[in-house]
Amino acid sequence: LKMMVRGEELEGFEPEPARVEDSGRQRLLVVNRFFHPDTSATSQLLTDLLDALDARGFAITVLTGRHGYLNTGVVLPARAWRGGIEVCRLRDTGCGRYSLPGRALDCASFMASAFLALLVRARPGDVILAKTDPPLISVTAWLAARLTGARLVNWCQDLFPENAAAIGLRFAHGTAGAALRALRNASLRGAEMNVAVCASMAARLAAQRVPEERLTVIPNWADGELIRPL
């Protein structure tokens, strides 16, 4: 009814595709707070990647948020499809990015929803792909992977709490910062693979005793054929 009255959620709606038997297909559960049609950087990179994996036959479910990076007022549909990709948009608070307490609440609520969704959906042999939005989502995904028997791959776009400390946030220093870093490092060591976006990031993680055999470098990209003036 809300969709019918407001109309905002109808744009880009795609019906559910015909069911395809998942037997023999690698199941991929992807966790990131933003996904298509959101235009934030992590959303665009993730959409590019999953479109390619969908074309290669992976059975993909994206666990993402219901609010946009910039416009938190529009609530996206709880479930949608992009080609063969199932998009499940989880409940989160949607306070927005313009205050630190609101951002923290958004991150915490999304992580709680993502943890429950992974517990329900993941099964042994599945791959959980976790990006780094929200920060420390790798910890949530790691716990869910251990409880369900799934395999974890972390795609590190940034390093938290180091980035918070670098811009002067007090909580990221001292005992609190060390505790957050220890949690993050435990989730990376427990993953099957960690993707860094450059060699220097991989070196930083190796210095934190993340095994080098569980580190690989894949730079971010842009598809020049898709870039157009707006």
C-alpha positions as CSV (number, residue, x, y, z in Angstrom):
1,L,0.0,0.0,0.0
2,K,2.9,2.4,0.8
3,M,4.3,1.7,-2.6
4,M,1.0,2.4,-4.3
5,V,0.5,5.7,-2.4
6,R,4.0,7.1,-2.6
7,G,5.1,5.6,-5.9
8,E,8.7,6.0,-5.1
9,E,9.5,2.3,-4.8
10,L,7.9,1.3,-8.1
11,E,10.7,2.6,-10.3
12,G,13.0,-0.1,-11.3
13,F,10.8,-2.9,-9.8
14,E,11.6,-6.3,-11.3
15,P,9.4,-9.3,-11.0
16,E,10.9,-12.5,-9.5
17,P,12.5,-14.6,-12.3
18,A,11.6,-18.2,-13.0
19,R,13.0,-20.5,-10.3
20,V,16.3,-22.1,-11.2
21,E,17.4,-25.2,-9.3
22,D,20.4,-24.3,-7.2
23,S,21.8,-27.8,-7.2
24,G,25.4,-27.8,-8.4
25,R,25.6,-24.0,-8.4
26,Q,27.9,-22.2,-6.0
27,R,25.8,-20.2,-3.5
28,L,27.1,-16.7,-2.7
29,L,25.7,-14.6,0.2
30,V,26.9,-11.0,-0.1
31,V,26.7,-8.5,2.8
32,N,27.0,-4.8,2.2
33,R,24.9,-1.9,3.4
34,F,24.4,-0.5,-0.1
35,F,23.6,-2.1,-3.5
36,H,21.9,-1.1,-6.8
37,P,20.2,1.3,-7.4
38,D,22.3,3.2,-4.8
39,T,25.1,5.1,-6.5
40,S,27.7,5.1,-3.7
41,A,31.1,3.7,-4.6
42,T,30.8,0.4,-2.7
43,S,27.4,-0.2,-4.3
44,Q,28.7,0.4,-7.8
45,L,31.7,-1.9,-7.4
46,L,29.6,-4.6,-5.9
47,T,26.9,-4.4,-8.6
48,D,29.5,-4.7,-11.3
49,L,31.0,-7.8,-9.7
50,L,27.7,-9.5,-9.0
51,D,26.4,-8.9,-12.5
52,A,29.5,-10.7,-13.8
53,L,29.2,-13.6,-11.3
54,D,25.4,-13.9,-12.1
55,A,26.3,-14.3,-15.8
56,R,28.7,-17.1,-14.8
57,G,26.0,-19.1,-13.0
58,F,26.5,-18.3,-9.3
59,A,23.3,-18.4,-7.1
60,I,23.6,-15.0,-5.5
61,T,21.7,-13.4,-2.6
62,V,22.6,-9.8,-1.5
63,L,21.9,-8.8,2.0
64,T,21.8,-5.0,2.0
65,G,20.0,-2.0,3.6
66,R,16.7,-0.4,2.8
67,H,18.0,3.2,2.8
68,G,20.3,5.0,0.3
69,Y,23.7,6.4,1.1
70,L,22.6,10.1,0.6
71,N,18.8,9.9,0.6
72,T,17.6,8.0,3.6
73,G,14.0,9.1,3.2
74,V,13.1,6.7,0.4
75,V,12.6,3.1,1.7
76,L,13.4,0.6,-0.9
77,P,11.4,-2.7,-1.3
78,A,12.3,-5.5,1.1
79,R,12.9,-7.9,-1.7
80,A,13.8,-7.4,-5.4
81,W,15.6,-9.1,-8.2
82,R,18.4,-7.9,-10.5
83,G,18.6,-10.5,-13.3
84,G,19.1,-13.7,-11.3
85,I,20.4,-11.9,-8.2
86,E,18.1,-12.0,-5.2
87,V,18.2,-8.7,-3.3
88,C,17.1,-8.8,0.3
89,R,16.9,-5.4,2.0
90,L,17.2,-5.7,5.7
91,R,15.7,-3.5,8.4
92,D,18.0,-0.7,9.7
93,T,17.4,2.6,11.4
94,G,18.0,5.0,8.5
95,C,19.2,7.9,10.6
96,G,21.5,9.1,7.9
97,R,25.2,9.9,7.7
98,Y,25.1,13.5,9.0
99,S,25.6,12.7,12.7
100,L,28.0,10.3,14.4
101,P,25.5,8.8,16.8
102,G,23.0,8.3,13.9
103,R,25.6,6.6,11.8
104,A,26.6,4.3,14.6
105,L,23.0,3.3,15.2
106,D,22.5,2.6,11.5
107,C,25.6,0.4,11.4
108,A,24.7,-1.5,14.6
109,S,21.1,-2.1,13.4
110,F,22.2,-3.3,10.0
111,M,24.8,-5.6,11.5
112,A,22.2,-7.2,13.8
113,S,19.8,-7.7,10.9
114,A,22.6,-9.1,8.7
115,F,23.7,-11.6,11.4
116,L,20.2,-13.0,11.8
117,A,19.8,-13.2,8.1
118,L,23.0,-15.1,7.6
119,L,22.1,-17.5,10.4
120,V,18.8,-18.3,8.6
121,R,20.2,-18.5,5.1
122,A,23.8,-19.7,5.2
123,R,24.6,-23.4,5.0
124,P,27.8,-25.5,4.9
125,G,29.7,-24.9,1.7
126,D,28.2,-21.5,0.9
127,V,30.5,-18.5,0.4
128,I,29.8,-15.3,2.5
129,L,31.3,-12.2,0.8
130,A,31.5,-9.3,3.3
131,K,32.6,-5.8,2.3
132,T,33.6,-3.2,4.8
133,D,30.4,-1.2,5.1
134,P,29.5,-1.0,7.8
135,P,32.8,-1.2,9.6
136,L,33.5,-4.5,11.4
137,I,30.8,-6.3,9.3
138,S,33.6,-8.9,8.9
139,V,33.2,-9.8,12.5
140,T,29.5,-10.4,12.1
141,A,30.1,-12.5,9.0
142,W,32.9,-14.4,10.6
143,L,30.7,-15.4,13.6
144,A,27.8,-16.4,11.2
145,A,30.2,-18.4,9.1
146,R,31.5,-20.3,12.1
147,L,28.0,-21.1,13.3
148,T,26.7,-22.3,9.9
149,G,29.8,-23.9,8.3
150,A,29.9,-21.4,5.5
151,R,33.2,-20.0,4.1
152,L,34.1,-16.3,4.5
153,V,35.7,-13.9,2.0
154,N,36.3,-10.3,3.2
155,W,36.6,-7.6,0.6
156,C,38.4,-4.7,2.4
157,Q,37.7,-1.3,1.0
158,D,39.2,0.4,4.1
159,L,40.7,-0.4,7.5
160,F,38.7,0.3,10.6
161,P,39.5,1.5,13.3
162,E,42.7,2.8,11.7
163,N,40.7,5.2,9.4
164,A,38.7,6.5,12.4
165,A,41.9,7.1,14.4
166,A,43.5,8.9,11.4
167,I,40.7,11.6,11.3
168,G,41.0,12.1,15.1
169,L,38.0,10.2,16.6
170,R,39.0,9.5,20.2
171,F,37.3,6.2,20.6
172,A,39.6,4.7,18.0
173,H,42.6,5.3,20.1
174,G,43.9,3.5,23.2
175,T,42.2,0.5,24.7
176,A,38.9,0.8,22.7
177,G,40.8,1.1,19.4
178,A,43.0,-1.9,20.3
179,A,40.0,-4.0,21.2
180,L,38.3,-3.2,17.9
181,R,41.4,-3.9,15.9
182,A,41.8,-7.3,17.7
183,L,38.2,-8.2,16.8
184,R,38.8,-7.1,13.2
185,N,42.0,-9.1,12.9
186,A,40.4,-12.2,14.3
187,S,37.7,-12.1,11.7
188,L,40.3,-11.7,8.9
189,R,42.4,-14.5,10.2
190,G,39.3,-16.7,10.4
191,A,38.4,-16.0,6.7
192,E,39.3,-18.2,3.8
193,M,40.5,-15.2,1.9
194,N,40.8,-11.4,2.3
195,V,40.8,-9.1,-0.7
196,A,42.8,-5.9,-0.4
197,V,42.5,-3.1,-2.9
198,C,46.2,-2.4,-3.1
199,A,49.6,-3.8,-2.1
200,S,50.1,-1.4,0.8
201,M,46.8,-2.4,2.3
202,A,47.8,-6.0,2.1
203,A,51.1,-5.2,3.8
204,R,49.3,-3.5,6.6
205,L,47.1,-6.5,7.1
206,A,50.1,-8.9,7.0
207,A,51.7,-6.7,9.7
208,Q,48.7,-7.4,11.8
209,R,49.5,-11.2,11.5
210,V,46.8,-12.0,8.9
211,P,48.4,-15.0,7.1
212,E,49.8,-14.0,3.7
213,E,48.3,-17.1,2.1
214,R,44.9,-15.6,3.0
215,L,45.6,-12.2,1.4
216,T,45.2,-11.2,-2.2
217,V,45.2,-7.9,-4.0
218,I,42.5,-7.0,-6.5
219,P,42.4,-3.2,-7.4
220,N,39.1,-1.4,-7.7
221,W,38.0,-0.6,-11.3
222,A,35.6,1.4,-13.5
223,D,33.9,0.3,-16.7
224,G,34.5,3.1,-19.1
225,E,31.7,1.8,-21.4
226,L,29.2,2.5,-18.6
227,I,30.3,6.0,-17.6
228,R,28.0,8.7,-19.0
229,P,27.4,12.3,-18.2
230,L,24.3,12.9,-16.0
